[in-house]
Amino acid sequence: MKTALVIFQIILSVALIVLIFLQSSGDNESRGNLFSTTSPQRRGWEKVIFTFTLIVFSLFIISSIVQTIL
C-alpha cells in the first residue's frame, strides 16, 4: 500500500511540474502595467491547464497527508 502511494506521488509530482511549465508566462502589456485595473482572464486551453493543475495539486496534498498518517 505504501509503495503504491509513493509511486502515485511520484507520478503526481511529475505531472504537476509539467503542468506548471505548460502555463504561459504571459508577457504582454496588461500584466506589465502595475496600475492596470483589468485582471488577466484565462480562456480556452489556458483555463483547462490551470484547472487541471489545481486538481493535481489537491490530489498531491491529499496523498501526502494520507502517507503521513500511514
N, C-alpha and C positions, 0 to 999 in steps of 0.2 A: 504493500500500500504506500509506504513512504517513498519507495523508489519510483513508483508511478507518479507520485505528486512532484518529485524533484524533476522528472522528465517533463511533466506538464508545465512546470515553472520555467524550465529552460526554453521550451517552445514559445511560451507566452512572452518571455523576455526578448527573444529574437524577433518575434512578431511586433512587439512594442517598439523596438529600435527601428525596424524597417518602416513602420507607420509614421514614426516621428520624422524620419528622414524624408519620407514622401511628401510631407506637408510643405507647401511652398513658403519661401521666405517673404514674399510679397513686397518687394522693393518698388513701391510706387509712390506717387505724390501724396495720397491720402494718409499713408502711415508715416510719412516723413515729417508732416506738419504736426507739431505737438499741440497747437492751439485749435486744431480742427474739431468741429463738433460732430462730424459724421463718424460713425463707427463702422469698421470693415465688416462686410457681410460675407458669409460663406455660402456658396451656391454650387450646385452640381456635385462633382466628384470630391471637391474640397470639403464639402459638408459631410459626405459619406465617410471619407477617410477620418475626419475629425470625430465623428460619432463612433466609428469603429475603434478608434484609438482610445476613447473614453471607456468603451466596453471592455477592451483587452486590459486596460489599466485596472479597472474594477475587478476583473477576474484574477489578475495578478495579486492584487492586495488581499482578496479573499483567500486565495490559495496560500499566501504567505501566513495569514492568520491561522488557517487550518493546520499548516505544517508546524507552526509554533505550538499549537495545542496538543498535537500528537506526540 
